Amino acid sequence: MTEFEGVVGHARPSGILLSSLTASRVHHAYLFAGLAGIGKRMVAVRFAQALNCADQRDPRPCGTCTHCTRIAREEHPDVIVIEPDRSKARPVIKIEVVRNLIRQVHFKPYEGNRRVIIIDDAETVNEQGSNALLKTLEEPSGETVFVLITAALQSLLPTIRSRCQIVRFAPLDRAHVMAALADAGVDADTAKVAAAFSGGSLGDALRLATEDGLAARREFALDVAALRPADPMGPLQLAGKHARTSPAELLHLLDSLKTFYRDVALVGAGAARERLVNVDVEDAVVALSADLTVDEAIGHIARIGEAQQALTGYVDQRLLLEELMLSLSPTKSTHVQPIQR
C-alpha cells in the first residue's frame, strides 16, 4: 500500500512521505502544493499521526491509539494547526500567530515523538510573519516538523520555498471525486455533475453539491445559451437579473460560463463527449456547437475572461454585464432548438 488510510488519489505524495518515514529521513519542513480542496490537509494530518503514532512498526499510523485519535480531533498538544480567519474579506495569518508558533518550537514535545506545525493556506501569512517563519526554517529544531499547505505556490517567498521539500498534489480524477461524494451521501446524478465541474477538487465538488451551486451555474449557462436575435432585450434583461449579484459569486458564474463555451468548442472540434464538464446541459452544449464555430466559442471565452478581469476593479457591474451579454448574443437567426431546462 502506497497511501495513507482514508486518502484516495494521492499515491505519489503519500508514497514520498511514507518512504521518508520508512527510511527515518524526515525533512524538517514540507510544502504541500496543489489545487484547493483536493485533500492536502488530510494527508498532513495523516503524516502528523504517523510521526506520533504509538505503534512505530509500520510507517502508516494505526488510527486508533491515543495519539492518532487526538490528532484527528485536533486536540493533541504537539500537533498545531493554524489557518487564516476565513470570515475576513482578505484572509490573513498575522505575525502574532507566527510568533506564538516560533516560541513553541523551542520546547520539547509534550507527549509525542515530534511537534508538527501545519499551516493551512500558507500563502496568507503576512509579510512580517513570512520573514519570521523563514528565520525559523533556516534554523530548524530536530523535534519539530513544519507542513505548509498552499494552493498558490508562487505566492510564497522563494526563500521559504527553497527551505522546504515541495510535495506536489495533482487534481483528483472524476472517479475518485464521484466515489467520495457518494460516500458523503450525494445522489449519483448530482455527484456526476459536481465531479465533472470540480476540476479535481473534492472540496469544490462538495460545495457545489451541497450549496445549490450547481443549480445557479446551470440556470446561468442556459439563460445565456437561450439568447436570440429575435429578442433584442434579452441580453439587457439577463444583465439586469445579475446586476446586484455579488462580485465574488458573479466571478464563479462567469467561470462556469467559460467552461460551457469550452465544451461547445470541444464538441465543435469533434472531441469525445467524455471530456465535457457540463454534462447536465450536454444537449444545450451540442445544440450551440452547431451554430458557433470553434473560433467563435474561443472568442466568447476570451470576452468572458476580459469581463472577469474588469470586475476586479472599479466598474459599473450592470453596464459591464450588458456589454458582455450583447457580445455573447447571436447576431443572426440560428436553427438551435429550444433548450430544455
N, C-alpha and C positions, 0 to 999 in steps of 0.2 A: 504494500500500500504506500502511495506517494503523497497522500493528502491527509490533513488533519480530520478528525471525526467531525461530521457535520458541515464540512467545507466541500463544495462541489464546483468543479470547473476551474480550479486553480492548482492543477497538479504541478506545474513548473515552479511557481513561487513557494508552494508548500514543500516541494522537494528540496529547494535550496535551503530552506530553514531546517528541515529535518536532517539534511546532510551535515549542516554546521553543528547541530546538536549531537549527532552520532559521533562526529569527529572531535567533539569538545573544542570547537573553534568558533565560538560565538563572538560576533563583532560587537563593539561597544555601542554602535548606532546603526540603525537601519532606516531606510526611507522607502516606504511603500507608495508607489506611484501608479495611478491608473484612474479610469473613469469613476466618477462618484457613484456610490450605491452598488458596487459590484462585490462587496464582501471583504474589503481590505481590513476593516476594523475587526471583523470576526476572526480573521487569520491572526491579527495582532493579539487578540485575547487568547486564542489557542496557543500561540507562541509563549505568551506570559505564563500560561498554565504549564506548558512543557518545561519551562525553566524552573518552576517551583513545585512541580508535582511530587508527591511523597514517594511515588514509585519511579525511580530513575533508570529502571532496567530497559525501558522502551522509550525512544525519543518522543513518541506521541503521548500526550497526557492521558491519565486514566479517566478524568472527568468526574470521578466520584469521591476522591479524597477531600479533606477539609480545605486544602489549598485550592484545588480546582473549583470546587463549588463556590467558595467565597470570591474567587477571581471572576467567575461567571456572573455573580451578583454585584460585582464592583464594590465589594466590601473588604477586600484584602488590603492590609496596611502597606504592603510592599509593591502593590500594583496601582499606579496612579494614572488616571485618565483625565486629560483636560481637553476642552473644546471651546470654541467661541460661543458667545451668547448669540444664539440664532434669532432672537427676537428683535435684534437691532437691525436697522436698515443696512448697515455695513458691519457684519460680524467681525470681531477683532479679539485676539488674545493679548492682554496688556502686559506690560513689563512687570507689574506687581505679581502676576501669576507665575511668570517665568522665574522671578527671583525667589519665590517661595519654593519652587521645584529645585532650584540650584542649592538652596540651603539643605534640602533633604538628601541630596546626592552625597554629602559628606558624612552621613551617618551609615552605619552598617544596617543591612536589612533586619527588620524586627523579628520576623518569623520564617520567612522563606529563604531560598538559596540566593536569589537575585532580586534587586529592586528593578522593576520595569516601569518606565515612564512612557506612556502612549500619548502623543499629541495629535489629535484629530484635526483635520483642516489646518495643517501646519503653516500653510501659506498666509493664514490670517494673523500670525504672530506679528506684532508691530515692529517697527524698525529698531527701537531700543531693545525690545525683547529678543529679536533675532541676533543682535550683537552680543547680548548677554548669553544667549544659548550657544552661540558659536564659541565663546571662550570656554564653556564647559565641555563642548565636544572636542576641543583641542587638547584638553587635559582630562581625559576620561577616568572614571573610577572603575576599577575592575569588578565591582559588585553591582554596577548599575548598567542597564541596557536601555537605550532610547529607541523608540519606534515612532518615527514621524510618518504621518499619513497625509497624502495630498492628491488632489485631482488637478493641480496646477503646478506641475514640477518646475517649470521655468520661472514661476513667481518667487521661488525661494532663492536666497542668496547663493551664488555659485560656490562660495566658501563653505556654506552649510552642506550643499550637495556633495562637495568633494570630501567631506569628513564622514559621510555615511555610505554604507553599502546599499546601493539602489536595487530594490526588488520590484520589477515591473509586473503589473497585473493586466491581463488582456480582458476585453469585454466578454461577458458570458455569452455562450451561444443560445439560440432561441429555445432549444430543447431543455437546457438547464433552467432557464428562466420560467418556462411553462411548468416544469416539474415543481419548482419552488412555489409558484403561485397556486398550483393545485394543492400542495401541502398546506398552504395558508387558507384553503377553503374557497378559492376563486373558481367560478364556474369555467368550463372548458372554452366556451366561445370568447368570454372576456379575457381569459388568460392568453388565448391565441393572439388577439389584437394587441393587448398590452405588451406581450413579449416581443412582438414584431416591431412595435413602436418605441420600445425602451432603449434600443441601441446597445443592448447587452448589459444594462444597469438594472439589477433586481430592485433597487430602491425606487427608481423611476417607474418601473413596471407596477410595483405595489401602490405607488401614489396614484398612477393612472387608473388602476383597477378599483381602488377603494375610495377615491375622492371625486368620482364622476368626471375626471379629466378627459376620459375617452369620449363621453357624450358631447362635451363642449368642443373638442377637437373635430369630431365627426360633423357636427352641425355647421361649424365654420367652413370646413372644406367643401361641404355640399352646397352651402349658400353661395360661395364664390364660383363653384363649378356650374351653378344654375344661372348665372348672369347671362342675359341675352340681349342682342341689339334691339329687339322689339320692345324692350323695357328700359329706356334710357335713364329712368330714375332709379333703377335697381341698384347700381353702384353707390349712388349717393345715400340711398336708404340703408344699405348694408353698412356703409361708413358711419352713418348716424347711430346705428344699433350698437356699435362698438366704440363710439366716441368717448364714453366715460369708463370703458374698461381700464383697469389699472395697467400702467405701462409694463409691469412685470408679467402679468397674465397675457397681455397682448403680444409680448415677445414670444411667449410659449405658443400662442395660437399661430403666429407667423412662422415659427419653426415648423409646426405641423403642416402648414400650407406649403412650405418648401419641400417637405418630404412627399406631399401629394403630387406636386409637379415633377419631382424627381421620379416618382413612379410612372407618371404619364410619359416622361421621356424614355424610361426603360422599356415600357410596353411598345412605344413607337419605334424603338430601336430593335425590337424583337427579342428582348430578354425573357428568360423563364419567369413565370408568374411566382415561383417560389422566392424570388428576390424582392417581391413587393413588401412594403412596410404597411401600407394602408389596406390591409386585407379585408377589413369590414366594409370598405367602399370600393371594392375592386371593380364593380360594374361601372361606377362613375369614372374611375381611372381609365378603363378601357374605352368608354364612350368618348371621353375628352381626347384620348390619344388618336382617335380617328379624325379629329378636326384641328389638332395642333401638330405642327412639325416638331421634331426633336429640338431644333434650334429655337423655336418659339417657346417651348416649355422651359428650356435652359434660360432664355431671356427673362421669363417670368420669375424664375428663381433668383436671378440677379437683381431684379427690381424689388423683390421682397427683401432681399439682403440689404439693399440700399435704404429701404424704409426702416428696417431694424436699426441700422446704424444711426439714422436721423433721430429715432426715438430715444437714443441715449443722451441727446442734447435737449436744448430748449426749443420746442416745436409745438405748433398747433396740431394736436393729435387728430382732430376731426378733418382738418384740411389735408393732412398727410394721408389719412386713410381714403379720403375721397379721390385724391390723385392716384393712389395705388389701385383702388378698386376699378377706376376708369381705365387704367393701363392694363388690367387683367381681363376686362370685359371684352368679348369678341366684337370685332368691328363689322363683321358680315354674318349673315344668317348661316347656320350650320344645320346638319342633319342629326345632331345629338338628340337622343330620345330623352323624355322627362326622367330625371334621376330619382330613383326610389330611395326613400329615407327609412 
